[in-house]
Amino acid sequence: MNLEKLTKGWDFAGQTVVIPGGAGILGSEMAWALVKCRANAVILDRDLSKADALKKRLSEGRVSARLLSGGCPFEGEPSQSQGHHQG
């Protein structure tokens, strides 16, 4: 199906949407469709290489994209010192 036909009736101008896991397979497609509907998309993802690839894809589609990154304090398995209960 053509994306223009699919999004024709939707206008999210001025709306901001947060997409956790936004650089993954499903999240990136949602982000692409929402920005094509003029939404401001905030894409959250721990995989910076995927996030950067999505930024490039959005930029090729003439959509302005900025990549904001930060460290995740819980990388890997949670430990007792991080206050997680293992039951």
C-alpha positions in Angstrom: 0.0 0.0 0.0 1.2 3.5 -0.8 2.2 5.5 2.3 0.7 8.7 0.9 -2.7 7.1 0.5 -2.5 5.5 4.0 -1.5 8.8 5.7 -3.6 11.2 3.7 -6.3 11.6 6.3 -4.0 12.0 9.2 -2.3 15.2 10.3 -0.3 15.2 13.5 1.2 18.7 13.0 2.2 20.2 16.4 1.8 16.8 18.1 4.8 15.0 19.8 4.9 11.2 19.9 7.3 9.2 22.0 8.3 5.8 20.6 10.2 3.5 23.0 12.3 1.0 21.0 11.8 3.4 18.1 14.9 2.2 16.1 13.7 -1.4 16.0 11.7 -2.9 13.1 8.2 -2.0 14.2 9.2 1.3 16.0 11.1 2.6 13.0 8.2 2.0 10.7 5.9 3.8 13.1 8.3 6.7 13.4 8.6 6.9 9.6 4.8 7.0 9.2 4.2 9.5 12.0 6.8 12.0 10.7 5.3 11.7 7.3 2.0 12.8 9.0 3.9 15.8 10.3 4.3 14.6 13.9 7.3 15.3 16.0 8.7 11.9 16.9 10.9 11.3 19.9 12.7 8.0 19.3 14.1 6.2 22.3 16.4 3.2 21.8 19.4 1.7 23.5 21.0 0.6 20.2 22.7 3.7 18.9 23.8 2.1 15.6 20.1 1.4 14.7 19.1 4.8 15.9 21.7 6.4 13.7 20.6 4.3 10.7 17.0 5.5 11.3 18.2 9.1 11.5 19.9 8.7 8.1 16.7 7.2 6.7 14.5 10.0 8.0 17.0 12.6 6.6 16.9 11.0 3.1 13.1 11.4 3.2 13.7 15.1 3.8 12.6 14.9 7.4 14.7 16.8 10.0 16.1 14.4 12.5 18.4 14.8 15.5 20.0 11.9 17.4 20.2 12.3 21.2 22.0 9.6 23.1 22.7 8.9 26.7 24.1 6.0 28.7 21.8 3.4 30.1 22.7 2.5 33.7 21.2 -1.0 33.5 23.2 -2.6 30.7 23.4 -6.4 30.8 21.9 -8.4 33.7 20.6 -6.5 36.7 22.7 -7.0 39.8 21.8 -7.1 43.5 23.7 -3.8 44.0 21.3 -2.1 41.5 18.4 -2.8 43.8 16.6 -5.4 41.7 14.9 -8.3 43.4 15.4 -11.7 41.8 12.6 -14.0 42.8 
